[in-house]
Amino acid sequence: MTTISFIGLGTVGAPMARNLLRSGFDVVGYNRSPARIAEFVAAGGARCPIGCGGRGPL
């Protein structure tokens, strides 16, 4: 399956990233707020290093 990097897990980005997870994609995410990353990881996503380092299409 394709890995997608998602930058910005705020009000708009978090639901979009969760929908990708539910659709079966591997999603790595980045956000400035650690709380948003924690919520994303708890939903099944992976923490992404700053800039996502080429781990998936941006």
N, C-alpha and C positions, 0 to 999 in steps of 0.2 A: 504494500500500500504506500501511497505517496505521503511524505512528511511535509507538512506545511508550517512555516514559521509565521507567527502572528505577533505583531508589535502593537501594543496598546490594548489593555484588557479592562477598560473603563466601562462606562454605561452602555456604549454601543459595541465595543469590541468583545467584551466578555460573552454576551449571548451569541455573537457570530462564531467565536472560537468554540463554544460549547456545542453549537449545531454541527460544526465540522467534526468534533469528537464523536457525537452521536451518529454521524454518517459513516464512521469507520476510519476516518483519517487519523494519522499520527500527527499531533499538533504540539509544537513547542512554542512557548509564549514568553514575551518580555513585557514588563511594565515597570515604571519607576517606583510604584508603591508595593512594598513587600506583601501587604495584606491581600492585594489583588492576585499576586502570584500564588500565594498560599491557597486561595479559593480555587484558582485554576488547576493547580496540582491536585487538590482534593477531588476535583471533578474528573480527573483522569489525564490531564495534560502534563507536559514536561516543562521544567524550568529551562529557559534559554539564556545563555550568556549574552551580555550586552552586544547588540548588533546581530545576534544569532549566528555569527561565524560561519555562514554558508551551510547551515544544517537543513535548509529547505528553501523552496521558492518564496520570495518576498512579494 
